[in-house]
Amino acid sequence: MLSSLRTRLIVASILWTAGLLMIMHMLSILVIHVFPSVRGRASFAAILIGFAMMAAGVLAARRGLTPFRRLQARLAAVRTGQEARVQGIYPTEIRPLIEELNGLLENREASIRRALATAGDLAHGLKTPLALLTQEADRLRAEGHEETAETINQQVEKMARQVDYHLARARAASSGAAGTARTLVADSAEGLIRTLRKLHAARILEITADLPPGLTARMQREDLDEILGNLLDNACTWAASTIRLSGNQSNELLTLTVDDDGPGLPPELLAAVLERGVRADEAAPGSGLGLAIVRDLAELYGGSIALEESPLRGLRARLTLRVA
């Protein structure tokens, strides 16, 4: 019971009041013994004053706990990305705690910025060697070494996807720490759908989006593009003719689903393909990092991704994100 600050204050107040009552009782007996005439005349007034003082004590105790409730609200705002620091005026005893919390937040942001800068430098440093390897593969293909060139291209693609994967994680970790961004899902989806229709123009895929107006995700636009782009691209890879994106929001949760009418997946593979590097079909393009990127980005924003059977008889990817 004493783990609660409220309980500790109540117990302390009761003990203090009990001790004070004992002292006042002895003093009142002494006063009545010395001045018998005060007996009865001041009793009613004393009772009223006593009740008034008790009520004032309760109000003072409740007012004393108000800074902690305000601190809880501020910390929740920092967690959801609405504020970057714990702001407000607090009692002297709490100020050192607030200063340490803000210092911790500043150190965390600085560490994330350094990590993001390092990841960016590493990615840019790898781009030139990867480009040179691609040119070497083209040269070998021109000389008739088709198999060697194809092997080099496959490895270059895998390395490039690994770079993109870790850059996406670093960027999401950075934006998740600041986290005040709000992105309209429709804005992200429309651009991606136009691009995918052009990329898969030869297959004449029907790609549609059913999104309520104003549907918003609490994340950076780049990260939402990364998530939806991977999900829609995966659906386009496997779909026979139809891909459907839909979304809704309820109880502070945003749910986005991507359905396709492809062959789907057997139940034992629905969870396995979310692991890094695992692919349902080794003949399919890509390194298997697409869904793993979606999973990691969703988790960095406090969400999740699940795969299940689609009403279109193919695969459904269900993305769930917190909006508050």
Salt bridges, closest charged atoms under 4 A:
GLU83 OE2 - ARG74 NH1 2.78
GLU106 OE2 - ARG85 NE 3.56
GLU109 OE2 - ARG85 NH1 3.28
GLU109 OE1 - ARG113 NH1 3.80
GLU136 OE2 - ARG139 NH2 2.19
ASP138 OD1 - ARG141 NH1 3.48
GLU143 OE2 - ARG139 NH1 2.65
GLU146 OE2 - ARG141 NE 3.16
GLU150 OE1 - ARG141 NH2 3.67
ASP223 OD1 - ARG171 NE 3.07
ASP225 OD1 - ARG221 NE 3.12
GLU226 OE1 - ARG171 NH2 3.97
ASP233 OD1 - HIS200 NE2 3.96
GLU252 OE1 - ARG322 NH2 3.62
ASP259 OD1 - ARG316 NE 2.68
GLU275 OE1 - ARG295 NH1 3.56
GLU282 OE1 - ARG279 NH2 3.75
ASP296 OD2 - ARG169 NH1 3.23
ASP296 OD1 - ARG295 NH2 2.92
GLU308 OE2 - ARG318 NH2 2.88
